């Protein structure tokens, strides 16, 4: 395996420039899909390599439950600096598993609580809460087996908005709000947000991609809302008003309307300009195209490195295991 086992751990650094270029030059839909795939693949590859290193490190511990042959010199020689890397990989992989598991648990808990809070309201697409706190978010539906409030075990997609936010918006701006949240639900943006959040926790080098995807999903919904209401300026005005009074969403994976004040001026500025060109894959002869192709190459190298390391390690362990 050699140093190739370490490549997937550091290759996410190559995705930093493409994240910024994709945010600025690609259509939000294309940027979201591209960066989500890149983050997910690189996170899986780095986790696989951590697992391989952990096997080497665990085999060196006294009293380990692994076969004795897995601690033979030929196994350790497959990994450079096996004594240090193997032992460091054990707590690192445990932290990754704990943090990702905690995120999934919190995500599931927030969704369950949100759906239960809406149980007493009419089963319409839009759930208006009598709350003076202004916020709005898209609540994805799922199969909730055993839910007492849903006999068929199904929770529908809902748009949750408070009276505190609706009171600050004009009728046209309310339509923009609902179109924005419908776009989140139709494109399943919560899955993109959850995927990049887990990827960033699996490998901290992927955190810039997570923040960019959080922005591009909102821009994607902005553009869809502008098409639905027929006025980019109306959507921009609604976002600006909501940003002045909103207080965010219950969880980062719940797509909101104007939850983060930082990107809001950029979103408004983009809506006041022309609509972005729809290009699924830019030409390699442009700066953004070169960056995108570079990210694709980095992702492919990461996948091949982890696959090569995994296959090599399996063959070595199989040879070292007595029949």
N, C-alpha and C positions, 0 to 999 in steps of 0.2 A: 504493500500500500504506500509506504513512504509518506512524504509530505502531503500527498493527495488527500489523505484523511482529514487534514486540517483546512483544506480549501473551502469547503462549504461553510465553515465557521466565519470566514472573513470575506467571502465573495459578496455578501450583502452590501458591503461598502461601495461596490460598483453601481448599485442601484440608486445612490443618493443623487447624482446629477440627473438621471433620467426622471426621477420623481419631480424635480423642479421644472424641468423642460416639459414634461407631460402635462403638468398643472397649468403651464403658461401657454402652450401651443397646441395641445390636442383637444379635441372635443371632450367635454367632461365624461360622457359615456365611455368613450374609448380609453381615456386615462384611468377611469375607475376600474374597468375590467382588466386592463393591462397590469396595473400596479397590484391589484388583488391577486392575480395569478402569479406574478413574480414573487410577491411576499409569501404566498402560501407554499410555493414550490421550494423557495430558499429556506423557509422555516422548517419544512419537513426534512430537507436534506441535512441541515445543520443538526437537527435532533437525532437523525439516524446516525450521524457521525459521533455525536456525543454518546449514543448507546453503544457503538463499537468500542469507543475508548473506555467506557464504563466496564465493559466485559473484561478488557485487559487489566484495568485497575482492580476490579473485584477479585479476579483470579489470583492476584498477588496477596490478598489479605489472608491471614491465618484463620483457619476454621471456616472458609467460605464454602457454600454448598455446591459450587461448580466442580466439574470433573478435574482431577489432578492434572491431566494432560494439558489443560487450558493455561496453566502457569508455566509451561515449558519454555525454554529460551527461544525456540523458533517462533512461538506465538508472540512473545514480547518484542522480538526483533522486527516484527511487521510494523510496529508503531514507533516512530522516533520519540525519544524522551519518554519512554513508556512509564517509567517510574513516577514522573511528575504528572504527565498528561492523564494517565489512567486514574490516578488518585484524585485529581482535580475534577475529572468528569463525573465522578460519583455524586458529590454534592451539587454540582451544576445541573445534572439531569434531574435530581430530586427537586431542586428549586423550580425548574421549568415545569415539571409535572404538577407541583403544588400550586404554582401561580396560575397556570392554565386551567387546572381543575377548579380553583376558586373563582376564576372569571366565568366559567361555564355555569357554575352553581349560582353565582349572583345574577347572571343574565336570566337564567331560568326562574329564579325567585322573583325578580322584578317583573317579569312578564306574567307570572301567576298572580301576583298581588295586583297588578294593573287590571287584569281581566276580572278578578274578583271584585275590585272596586267599582267596576261598571255593571255588575250583575243586576242591580236594581233599576238600571236605566233602560229605556226602550232599545230594542235590538236593531237600531238603525246604523247606517255606515258612520255617521258623525255622532259622537257622544259629547254633549255639551255639559260640562261640570259647573255647578253654581259656586264658583270659587273666584274671589277677587284677585288671586295671584295669576298674573298673565303668563300662560305658556300653552304650547301646542306640540303634539308629536304624533307620529304614526305608530300604531300598535299592531304588530303582525299577528295573524291568527295561526293556530296550530292545533294539533290533535291533543286534547286534554282528557285522557282516559280517567274515568273516576271523578270527573268534576261534577259536583252536585248541581251546579247551576246550568249545566248543559247536558241534557239527556243523551244526545247523540255523540257526546265526547268531542265536539268540534267547536273551536273558538274562531270566530270570523275576524277578518281585518277590520280595524276600527281607527277612526281619526278622532283623537282626543283633544279637545280645546276647551278653554275656560271662558266664562262670561267676562272675566277681567281682561282678556285679550280681545275678544270680539267687540267690546265696548270702545276700543281704541281704533277700530278699523271701519272704513266705509264699506258699503255693500260690494263694490267692485273689488276692493282689497280683500274682503272675506272670500270671494270666489277664487282669488289668487292663492289665498292660504289653503283652501280646500284642494285646489288643483295641485299645489305643491306637495301636500301630504299624500294625495292619491298617487302621484308619481313615485314617491318613496315606496309605497306599498306595491305598486305594479312592477317595479324593477327590483323588488326585494333588497333594498339597500341595507337592511339590517344584517343580511348575510355577509355582504362585503365588509361592513364595519366590524362585525364579529371576527371574520377571518383575519383581517389585518391586525386587529387588536391581539388575537392569539399569536399571530406571527411575530409581532413586536415583543411579546413576552417570551417567546421561545428563543429569539435572538435579538438582543437590544439594538443591534446595528440596523434593524428594520423599522425602528420607531419613526424616522422621517417619512417612510411610506405610509404609515398609519395616519399621521397627521394630514398628509396630502390627500389621502382617500377620504378622510372625514370632510375635507373641503370640496373635493370633486363630486361627491355624492350630492351635496347641497346644490352645487352648480348644475348638476344633471337635472335635479328636480326643478331648479329655477327655470331652466330652458324649456322643460316639458310644460311647466305651468304657464310660461309666456306664450307658448303655442296654443294652449288650451283656452286662455282668456283673450288672446289676440292683442295683448299690449304688454310689451316689455317694461314700459315705464310704470304701469300699475303694479306689476310684481315687485319692481325695485322699491316703489313707495311703500308697499305693504311690508317688505322685509325691513326697510329702514324704521318704520314705526314700531314694528314688533321688537326690533333690537333694542330700542330705547326703554322698553318696559319688561321684556322677557327675562326669565330666570333659569332657563335651561330645561333639561329633561331628567327623568329619574335615573337614567343609566346612559353611558356613552354609546351603547349599541341601539338606542332608540333614536331614530332620525327626527330631529326637531325642525322648527321653522327658522328661528334666528337665535339659536342657543349660544353660540360663541361670538362674542362681540368683535374679536380680532379679524376674522375673515369677512365680516359683514360689509365693510366699505369696499372690499374688492368685489364682492358679489354684486353690490349695487352698481359699481362702476362698470362691470362687465355687462349688466343688463341695460345700462344706458347706452352702450355701444352696439355695434352690429352683432348679429347672431354668429356664433362660431361655425366655421366650416366643418361639415361632416366628412371626416376622413378616417376610415377604419385602420389604415396602416400607412404612415407617411413614407415618402421616398427616402431612400438611403442617402441621396445626394443633398439632403438638408441637415441642419444642425440637430433638430429634434429627431429626424429620421435616423441619423447616425447614433444618437443616444438610445433610441428605442431598439434598434438592431443590436447595439452593444449590450443592453439589458437582457435581450433575448439570448444573446450568446453567453452572457454570464450565468443566466439561469440554466441554460443547457449544460454548461461546464460544471456547475454545481450539482446538477442531477446526475451527470455521468460520473463525477468524482465520488459522490456518495454511493452510487450503484456499484462502481468498480471496487470501492473499499468494502462494501457489504459483501459482495460476492467473494472477494479475496479472503476476507476474514472468515466467512463460512467455510470455505475450502480448507483454510489453515486449521480451524477448530475441528473440522471433521477428520482431518488427517491426524490431529493430536489426540483425538478421543479414542481410547481403546475399545475395540469391539467386544 
